């Protein structure tokens, strides 16, 4: 005969056993709670019977944990401190992680590991150098998508300042150099001054000794000290042109006028390419235009001729230089090879991949392949002509 079951599916005997177990557990819990309460009462009684001074002394005993809120000299961190601490934590974590990755790569290649502290030191040095380059880089203003105006080069900019008065009471002004804080770091004592490039700059002085006037330029470093012992004198043959050029953006050479000829000087103040030319231009993309006799051509930074000779050549623009042969203009590329045959009466420099051309009284526009995108027709002008530099035109 089957035994009766309760609603949960167990027998009555089983149900009674569950009930007895629950009751026993309940009594044990109540007993423990009563014991804890008695202990607390006993401790309170002991404290109440002790001397108040002894109680205060026990409360002041340190448990070995320093709590900022309980320390009389503790200071709360403000938001800026927390921000700096957080940034520093991120930097340390980044450098440490990067060092581990580099060490893993070294191990995979050379089967050896370097001490991580060496790698961390190297990474820290690289970061410091990059930060120094960032803060000493020229401050530039964007004029348009193609041009920028450099305000500070090498952290300095030329400034013009009154330095005194002449004997007849006229103010005397001179050029010097100031840093980004507006502090004059190279005193204003020059008649003229060019911007710094590669840590050096050309300055102009005019002196008079026994009625003899000397007007020359020389090179200085960022402390205002002469760089080398070369002087470059101005002569009337130059007209409005200076006897010195400017160091380019991609090389460390500048043209100079020496003894009626043009050569090139390095940033150490020494002549790098002898003064052999009747004319010279700035280095652009590693090439500079020069003239020898009636012929013009391009040279590299070693002074080697890198193009054929032409009647005239112009500076490079967007990888192309205009050249004139048999009274007609075309273009060569930066390798010195002919890119667009000489077939126009005149051409402009390239701008955004296009150049303005003229044949007779007709104007057109070509692309870098020489294809006419605006055909030569009986146009006396073109609406986009203002975008092109025609200051070279005959």
C-alpha positions as CSV (number, residue, x, y, z in Angstrom):
1,X,0.0,0.0,0.0
2,X,1.4,3.3,-1.0
3,X,2.2,5.8,1.9
4,X,0.4,9.2,2.0
5,X,2.4,12.1,0.8
6,X,2.1,15.8,1.8
7,X,1.5,18.6,-0.7
8,X,5.3,18.9,-1.5
9,X,5.5,15.2,-2.4
10,X,7.1,13.9,0.8
11,X,5.8,11.5,3.5
12,X,4.3,12.8,6.9
13,X,7.4,11.4,8.7
14,X,9.7,13.3,6.5
15,X,7.7,16.5,7.0
16,X,8.0,16.1,10.8
17,X,11.8,15.7,10.6
18,X,12.1,18.9,8.5
19,X,10.0,20.8,11.0
20,X,12.2,19.6,13.9
21,X,15.4,20.6,12.1
22,X,14.0,24.1,11.5
23,X,13.0,24.6,15.1
24,X,16.5,23.4,16.4
25,X,18.2,25.9,14.0
26,X,16.0,28.7,15.2
27,X,16.8,28.0,18.8
28,X,20.5,27.9,18.1
29,X,20.3,31.3,16.3
30,X,18.4,32.9,19.2
31,X,20.9,31.5,21.6
32,X,23.9,33.0,19.7
33,X,22.3,36.4,19.5
34,X,21.6,36.3,23.3
35,X,25.3,35.4,24.0
36,X,26.6,38.3,21.8
37,X,24.3,40.7,23.6
38,X,25.6,39.5,27.0
39,X,29.2,40.0,25.8
40,X,28.5,43.5,24.7
41,X,26.8,44.4,28.1
42,X,29.8,42.9,29.9
43,X,32.3,45.0,27.9
44,X,30.3,48.1,28.5
45,X,30.3,47.4,32.2
46,X,34.0,47.1,32.2
47,X,34.5,50.3,30.3
48,X,32.2,52.2,32.7
49,X,34.2,50.9,35.7
50,X,37.6,52.0,34.3
51,X,39.1,55.4,34.8
52,X,38.0,58.0,32.1
53,X,41.6,59.0,31.4
54,X,42.5,55.3,30.8
55,X,39.5,54.9,28.4
56,X,40.6,58.1,26.4
57,X,44.1,56.7,26.2
58,X,42.9,53.4,24.8
59,X,40.7,55.2,22.2
60,X,43.8,57.2,21.0
61,X,45.9,54.0,20.5
62,X,46.7,53.7,16.7
63,X,45.5,50.6,15.0
64,X,48.3,51.0,12.4
65,X,46.1,52.5,9.7
66,X,46.7,56.1,8.6
67,X,43.4,57.8,7.9
68,X,43.6,61.1,6.1
69,X,40.5,62.6,7.7
70,X,41.8,61.8,11.2
71,X,45.4,63.3,10.7
72,X,45.7,66.9,11.8
73,X,48.3,67.8,9.1
74,X,46.6,65.9,6.2
75,X,45.7,67.9,3.1
76,X,42.9,67.2,0.7
77,X,43.9,66.9,-3.0
78,X,42.2,69.5,-5.2
79,X,40.9,68.8,-8.7
80,X,44.1,70.0,-10.4
81,X,46.3,67.7,-8.3
82,X,44.0,64.8,-9.0
83,X,44.1,65.5,-12.7
84,X,47.9,65.7,-12.7
85,X,48.2,62.5,-10.7
86,X,45.8,60.8,-13.1
87,X,47.8,61.9,-16.2
88,X,51.1,60.8,-14.5
89,X,49.5,57.4,-13.8
90,X,48.5,57.1,-17.4
91,X,51.9,58.1,-18.7
92,X,53.7,55.6,-16.4
93,X,51.3,52.8,-17.4
94,X,51.7,53.6,-21.1
95,X,55.6,53.7,-20.9
96,X,55.7,50.5,-18.8
97,X,53.3,48.6,-21.2
98,X,55.3,49.9,-24.2
99,X,58.5,48.7,-22.6
100,X,57.1,45.2,-22.2
101,X,55.9,45.1,-25.8
102,X,59.4,46.2,-27.0
103,X,61.1,43.6,-24.8
104,X,58.8,40.9,-26.1
105,X,59.7,41.9,-29.6
106,X,63.4,41.9,-28.8
107,X,63.0,38.4,-27.2
108,X,61.3,37.0,-30.3
109,X,64.1,38.4,-32.6
110,X,67.2,37.9,-30.4
111,X,66.0,35.3,-27.9
112,X,67.2,37.7,-25.1
113,X,65.5,40.2,-22.8
114,X,66.8,43.5,-21.7
115,X,66.2,45.0,-18.3
116,X,63.0,46.9,-18.6
117,X,64.4,49.9,-16.7
118,X,66.8,50.5,-19.6
119,X,63.9,50.4,-22.1
120,X,61.8,52.7,-20.0
121,X,64.7,55.1,-19.7
122,X,65.1,55.1,-23.5
123,X,61.4,55.7,-24.1
124,X,61.4,58.5,-21.6
125,X,64.3,60.1,-23.3
126,X,62.5,59.9,-26.7
127,X,59.4,61.5,-25.2
128,X,61.5,64.4,-23.7
129,X,63.1,65.0,-27.0
130,X,59.8,65.1,-28.8
131,X,58.4,67.5,-26.2
132,X,61.4,69.8,-26.7
133,X,60.9,69.7,-30.4
134,X,57.2,70.5,-30.0
135,X,57.8,73.5,-27.8
136,X,60.7,74.9,-29.9
137,X,59.0,74.4,-33.3
138,X,58.1,77.5,-35.2
139,X,54.8,79.0,-34.3
140,X,52.9,79.3,-37.6
141,X,49.8,81.0,-38.8
142,X,48.0,79.3,-41.7
143,X,47.5,81.8,-44.5
144,X,45.7,79.4,-46.9
145,X,45.9,75.8,-47.7
146,X,49.3,76.2,-49.3
147,X,51.1,78.8,-47.2
148,X,52.0,79.3,-43.6
149,X,53.6,82.4,-42.0
150,X,56.4,81.5,-39.6
151,X,56.4,83.8,-36.6
152,X,59.1,82.1,-34.5
153,X,61.9,80.0,-36.0
154,X,64.2,78.3,-33.5
155,X,62.2,80.1,-30.8
156,X,63.3,83.6,-31.9
157,X,61.9,86.3,-34.1
158,X,63.6,89.5,-35.3
159,X,62.4,92.7,-33.5
160,X,63.0,96.4,-34.3
161,X,63.5,98.7,-31.2
162,X,64.6,102.2,-30.3
163,X,68.1,102.1,-28.7
164,X,68.9,105.8,-28.2
165,X,69.1,109.1,-29.9
166,X,71.6,110.6,-32.3
167,X,73.6,113.8,-31.6
168,X,70.9,115.9,-33.4
169,X,68.2,114.3,-31.3
170,X,66.9,111.8,-33.9
171,X,65.8,108.4,-32.6
172,X,68.1,105.4,-33.4
173,X,66.5,102.0,-34.1
174,X,68.2,98.7,-34.4
175,X,67.3,95.1,-35.0
176,X,67.6,92.2,-32.5
177,X,65.8,89.0,-31.5
178,X,63.1,88.2,-28.9
179,X,61.8,85.0,-27.6
180,X,58.1,83.8,-27.3
181,X,57.8,85.7,-24.0
182,X,58.7,89.0,-25.6
183,X,62.1,89.1,-23.9
184,X,65.0,90.5,-26.0
185,X,67.6,87.7,-25.9
186,X,69.9,89.1,-28.6
187,X,70.3,92.9,-28.1
188,X,69.1,95.2,-30.8
189,X,72.4,96.3,-32.4
190,X,72.0,95.3,-36.1
191,X,71.0,97.4,-39.1
192,X,69.0,94.4,-40.4
193,X,68.3,90.8,-39.4
194,X,66.9,87.8,-41.1
195,X,65.0,85.0,-39.4
196,X,66.7,82.0,-37.8
197,X,67.1,78.8,-39.6
198,X,68.9,75.7,-38.3
199,X,70.1,77.7,-35.3
200,X,71.8,80.5,-37.3
201,X,70.7,83.8,-38.8
202,X,72.2,86.5,-41.1
203,X,72.6,90.0,-39.6
204,X,73.7,93.3,-41.1
205,X,76.0,95.9,-39.5
206,X,77.2,99.2,-40.9
207,X,80.4,100.7,-39.4
208,X,82.5,103.7,-40.1
209,X,86.2,103.9,-39.4
210,X,88.3,107.0,-40.4
211,X,85.6,108.0,-42.8
212,X,85.4,104.5,-44.4
213,X,82.0,102.9,-44.3
214,X,81.6,99.1,-44.2
215,X,78.3,97.6,-44.9
216,X,78.4,93.8,-44.5
217,X,76.4,90.8,-43.3
218,X,77.6,87.8,-41.2
219,X,76.2,84.7,-39.5
220,X,75.4,84.5,-35.8
221,X,74.2,81.7,-33.5
222,X,71.3,81.8,-31.0
223,X,73.5,83.6,-28.5
224,X,74.4,86.3,-30.9
225,X,77.9,85.1,-31.4
226,X,79.5,85.1,-34.9
227,X,79.4,81.7,-36.7
228,X,82.5,81.5,-38.7
229,X,84.6,84.5,-39.8
230,X,83.1,85.3,-43.2
231,X,81.8,88.8,-44.0
232,X,79.6,89.4,-47.0
233,X,79.7,92.9,-48.3
234,X,76.9,94.8,-50.1
235,X,77.8,96.5,-53.4
236,X,75.8,98.6,-55.7
237,X,76.0,95.9,-58.4
238,X,73.4,94.0,-56.3
239,X,70.9,96.8,-56.5
240,X,68.1,96.1,-54.0
241,X,69.3,92.5,-53.6
242,X,71.0,91.4,-50.4
243,X,74.4,89.8,-50.5
244,X,73.0,86.7,-48.6
245,X,70.1,84.4,-49.2
246,X,68.2,82.2,-46.7
247,X,68.7,78.7,-45.6
248,X,66.0,76.5,-47.3
249,X,63.4,74.2,-45.6
250,X,65.0,71.0,-46.8
251,X,68.7,71.7,-46.8
252,X,71.4,73.6,-44.8
253,X,72.8,75.8,-47.6
254,X,72.3,79.5,-48.4
255,X,73.7,81.5,-51.3
256,X,76.2,84.3,-50.6
257,X,77.8,87.0,-52.7
258,X,81.6,86.9,-52.4
259,X,84.0,88.9,-54.6
260,X,81.4,89.5,-57.3
261,X,80.4,85.9,-57.6
262,X,77.8,83.7,-55.9
263,X,78.4,80.5,-53.9
264,X,76.8,78.7,-51.0
265,X,77.5,78.7,-47.2
266,X,76.7,76.1,-44.6
267,X,75.3,76.6,-41.1
268,X,78.9,76.4,-39.6
269,X,79.8,79.6,-41.4
270,X,82.1,77.9,-43.9
271,X,81.8,78.0,-47.7
272,X,80.4,74.7,-49.0
273,X,80.1,75.5,-52.7
274,X,82.7,77.8,-54.1
275,X,81.6,81.2,-55.4
276,X,81.8,80.5,-59.2
277,X,78.4,81.7,-60.5
278,X,77.1,85.0,-61.9
279,X,73.8,84.4,-60.2
280,X,72.2,81.9,-57.7
281,X,68.9,81.0,-56.2
282,X,67.7,79.2,-53.1
283,X,67.8,75.4,-52.8
284,X,64.3,73.9,-53.3
285,X,63.8,70.1,-53.2
286,X,67.6,69.7,-53.1
287,X,68.2,71.7,-56.3
288,X,69.2,75.4,-56.9
289,X,69.3,77.4,-60.0
290,X,72.6,79.1,-60.9
291,X,73.9,81.1,-63.9
292,X,77.4,80.8,-65.4
293,X,78.0,83.2,-68.2
294,X,74.9,83.3,-70.4
295,X,73.7,79.8,-69.4
296,X,71.5,78.8,-66.5
297,X,71.1,75.3,-65.0
298,X,70.5,73.5,-61.7
299,X,73.0,72.1,-59.2
300,X,72.6,69.8,-56.2
301,X,73.9,70.3,-52.7
302,X,77.3,69.0,-53.7
303,X,77.6,71.6,-56.5
304,X,77.1,69.0,-59.3
305,X,75.2,70.1,-62.4
306,X,71.9,68.2,-62.5
307,X,70.1,69.6,-65.6
308,X,70.9,70.7,-69.1
309,X,71.8,74.4,-69.7
310,X,69.1,76.8,-70.7
311,X,68.7,80.5,-71.6
312,X,66.8,80.9,-68.4
313,X,65.5,78.8,-65.6
314,X,63.1,79.5,-62.7
315,X,62.8,78.1,-59.2
316,X,61.0,74.8,-58.7
317,X,57.3,74.8,-57.9
318,X,55.4,71.6,-57.1
319,X,58.2,69.5,-58.5
320,X,58.5,71.5,-61.8
321,X,60.8,74.3,-62.9
322,X,60.1,76.5,-65.9
323,X,63.0,76.6,-68.5
324,X,63.6,78.7,-71.6
325,X,65.2,77.4,-74.8
326,X,65.2,79.0,-78.2
327,X,62.9,81.8,-76.8
328,X,60.2,79.3,-75.8
329,X,59.3,78.0,-72.4
330,X,58.6,74.6,-71.0
331,X,59.2,72.6,-67.8
332,X,61.7,70.1,-66.4
333,X,61.0,67.8,-63.4
334,X,63.1,67.5,-60.2
335,X,65.3,64.9,-61.9
336,X,66.4,67.5,-64.5
337,X,64.5,65.7,-67.3
338,X,62.2,67.5,-69.7
339,X,58.6,67.1,-68.5
340,X,56.8,69.6,-70.9
341,X,58.4,70.6,-74.2
342,X,59.4,74.3,-74.7
343,X,56.6,75.5,-76.9
344,X,55.0,78.5,-75.1
345,X,55.9,82.2,-75.2
346,X,55.6,82.3,-71.5
347,X,54.5,80.2,-68.5
348,X,53.7,80.8,-64.8
349,X,54.8,78.5,-62.0
350,X,52.6,75.6,-61.1
351,X,49.8,76.1,-58.6
352,X,47.6,73.2,-57.4
353,X,48.7,71.2,-60.4
354,X,48.1,73.8,-63.1
355,X,50.1,76.5,-64.8
356,X,49.1,79.6,-66.9
357,X,50.6,79.7,-70.4
358,X,50.7,82.3,-73.2
359,X,51.3,82.0,-76.9
360,X,51.2,85.3,-78.7
361,X,48.1,87.1,-77.2
362,X,46.3,83.9,-76.4
363,X,46.1,82.5,-72.9
364,X,45.4,78.9,-71.6
365,X,46.0,76.6,-68.7
366,X,47.9,73.3,-68.7
367,X,48.1,70.5,-66.2
368,X,51.3,68.7,-65.1
369,X,51.3,66.5,-68.2
370,X,51.3,69.5,-70.5
371,X,47.7,69.0,-71.6
372,X,45.7,72.2,-72.2
373,X,42.7,72.1,-69.8
374,X,41.7,75.6,-71.0
375,X,42.7,75.7,-74.8
376,X,44.7,78.5,-76.2
377,X,42.2,80.8,-77.9
378,X,41.9,84.5,-78.6
379,X,41.6,85.3,-74.9
380,X,43.4,88.4,-73.7
381,X,43.1,87.2,-70.1
382,X,41.7,84.4,-68.1
383,X,39.6,84.7,-64.9
384,X,41.9,82.4,-62.9
385,X,45.1,84.3,-63.8
386,X,45.3,85.9,-60.4
387,X,46.0,82.5,-58.8
388,X,49.3,82.2,-60.8
389,X,52.6,83.9,-60.1
390,X,53.4,85.9,-63.3
391,X,56.1,88.1,-61.7
392,X,58.7,86.2,-63.7
393,X,57.1,86.9,-67.1
394,X,59.2,88.8,-69.7
